[in-house]
Amino acid sequence: MSVSHVTTHILDTTLGRPAPGVAVVLEARVGDGWSGIGTGLTDADGRVKALGPERLESGAYRLRFDTAAYFAGIKTDAFFPEVVLTFQVDAEQAHYHVPLLLSPFAYSTYRGS
């Protein structure tokens, strides 16, 4: 299995463990809108390694996480039904890892390695 140019993982900071089974969509900015270019589901370790193309052009991209389904699955009320992270890609960079630290009422992110 090849690794895509953009990868992600989710840690449920309330439970202190990875968040498996979360649907993730990678989208590219196209004109004034967005176009889906990859989808994935977090594995048992909360990771998605094959999310889209191995190489992306420079530009704006975003990850959409279906947090509503995840929290419903663990029977937890949550404030954010979806988390959308928008970021800029430079085609010259080898890899982008965009983690999501998630709890029912907050989230944070950073550029990982």
N, C-alpha and C positions, 0 to 999 in steps of 0.2 A: 504494500500500500504506500503510495506516495504522500508526502506531506504538502498541504496547500501553502500558498504564500501567506495566508492569514490563518492562524489557529487560535483557539480559545480554550479556556476551562472555567468552570464555575465552582466556587467553594461556598457552601452554606455556612455562614459565620455563626448563625444561631446554634446549629447542631454541631459545628466543628468538624464537618466532613464534606467530601465532594457532593455535588448535586447531579445525580444520574438522571437520564431520561428527559432532559430539557431540549426542546426543539430550538434550533438556531438557524437563522437565515442570514446569508451574506448578500448585501446589495451594493450595486455601483450607482453613482450619480450619473444619470443620462439626461442632459439638458436640464430641465426644471424638475425632473422627477427621479425616481429610483427604479432599478431593474434588478430582479433577483438573479444571482449568478451561482449560488451554491446553497445547499442546505445540509444540516447534520443533526445528530442527536447525541447529547453528551453520554459518554460511556460510564462504566462503574466508577472510574476515577474522575468523573466530571469533565472529561476532555473531548474535544472534537479536533482531530488532526487532519481529516480529509473534508474540508469545508468548501473548497472551490478550486479554481485553477492553481497550478503550481507557480505561475507567474502572473502578476497583474500589472496593468499600465498605471502610471502615476495618476492620481486623482483622489476624489472623495469616495469613501466607502462607509458602510455602516453594518453593524451586527444587530439583529433583532432577536431577543430572547423571549420565549413564551413562558414567562414566570407564573402566570395564572394557573396553567395546567400543572406545573411542578408543585406549587403550593397546595392546590386542590388534591393532588395525589398523596400528599403527606398530611392532609386534613388540617391545614394551617391557614388562617385568615391572613391576607396580605394586602398591602396598599397599592403596589405597582403590578398591574396585570401583564405588563410588558416593559422590558428595558431595551432602549435603543441607544447604541453607542456609535457616534459618528466620528470618523478619523480620516487622516490624510495619509496616503501611501506614496512613497517615492519608489519608483520601479527599480532604482539602483540598490535599494536595501534588500538583503537576502531573505528576510523573514520578519513577519509581524505577529507577535503573540499578544492577544488582548484579553486578559483575565477579567472575570467578574466576581467580586466579593458580594454576596447576597444575603440579605435577611428579610423578614416579612415587611419591614417598614423603612428599609434603607438599602443602598447599594453604593459601591465604589469600584473604580477601575484604575488601571495604569497600563503603561506599555511594558510588557514583560519581555523575557528573553527566551 
